[in-house]
Amino acid sequence: MAIKNNHKPAVKNMNDVARLAGVSNATVSRVMADKPHVRPEVRERVWKAVQELGYRPNRVARSLRAQTSRIIGLIISDIQNPFFTSVVRAIEDVAHQQGFSIILCNSDEDPSKEQLYLDLMHDENVAGIILCPTREDNANLQKYPLDSIPLVTLDRRLINIDTDGILLDNIESTRAMVKHLVTNGYQRIGAVIGTSDFTTGRERREGYVMALATHGIPFQPELLIQVSPKEAEGYRATEQLLGLSEPPTAIFAGNNLLTLGALKAIRAHHLRIPQDVALAGFDEMPWSSLVEPGITVVEQPTYELGRTAAEVLLRRLETPARPTREVVLKGKLILRESSRSIA
């Protein structure tokens, strides 16, 4: 017995629709774009063919023709970093409220991956891009005209492109944390911070050095280690600090992953916090208050960072010629037992 195959062949372009409706591709395009000057009976034939074939217009081609898009490209540096959870949530919330969708990409701190995704964003003709750049002197953006697609940087600065940026006051937040440690009696303070390839790492280093100077504590280079902001690097750097002939009495870690790595290294050495070594870090994490003792941190306004980035980008889309702006938000110290005074 013959079996009837009702499976419709895949439609690669509008040629199939045009052939079935007996019209030109241009007519199909006009109907799909809901343009005037198409006879009602022709419009009906085209839509009937579209329905019968299950045709879906190519989104990229349609947006290129219309020179508009309702998609925002978001490129973050490390999707495994919990810092970005609330940031991405906020961006998506604002975008959704305004009828935009999000394409989320992870550069993994790799400039070549970042370049790949920037090319993708331009190929997709996104309305705008929110970028956590892999480097401050970002050559990846030089190939694109500055007015081609609006760009907002998040968390890190670019020094070679005039663009909107949403940042944290890293210097002041770090100074406040080091001041807290000094006030609680810690003099030999180690620091594990992201590399100076990133403005966040350089600014947190600057805040650390400035705070020591303010309190009359000489800067000792062996107590400052700058690494890629990953958990494993935080562990390795903390091991290095704890292996010094005179190890630090307190360690400041420059982001949540570095803090987690530092905590694991301290535990591996069977040291007590804060009796043997105090610990303080950046970013409030769900586990920060649950471990024993709770970890003192600089809480970043992550949701506000994301919300502000999305709002600034949307305003840029509305008024492309307005001056660029940099929004700098403040961190908040959350004090817990990991840095309490032991005097």
Buried (B, 14 or more C-beta within 10 A) or exposed (E): EEEEEEEEEEBEEBEBBBEBBEBEEEBBBBBBEEEEEBEEEBBEBBBEBBEEBEBEBEEEEBBBBEEEBEBBBBBBBBEEBBBBBBBBBBBBBBBEEEEBEBBBBBBBBEBEBBBBBBEBBBEBBBBBBBBBBBBBEBEBBEEBEEEEBBBBBBBBBBEEBEBBBBBBBBBBBBBBBBBBBBEBBBBBBBBBBBBBBBBBBBBBBBBBBBBBEEBEBEEBEEBBBBBBBBBEBBBBBBBBBBEEEEBBBBBBBBBBBBBBBBBBBBEEBEBEBBEBBBBBBBBBBEBBEEBEBBBBBBBBBBBBBBBBBBBBBBBBBEEEEEEBEEBEBEBEBBBBBBBBEEE
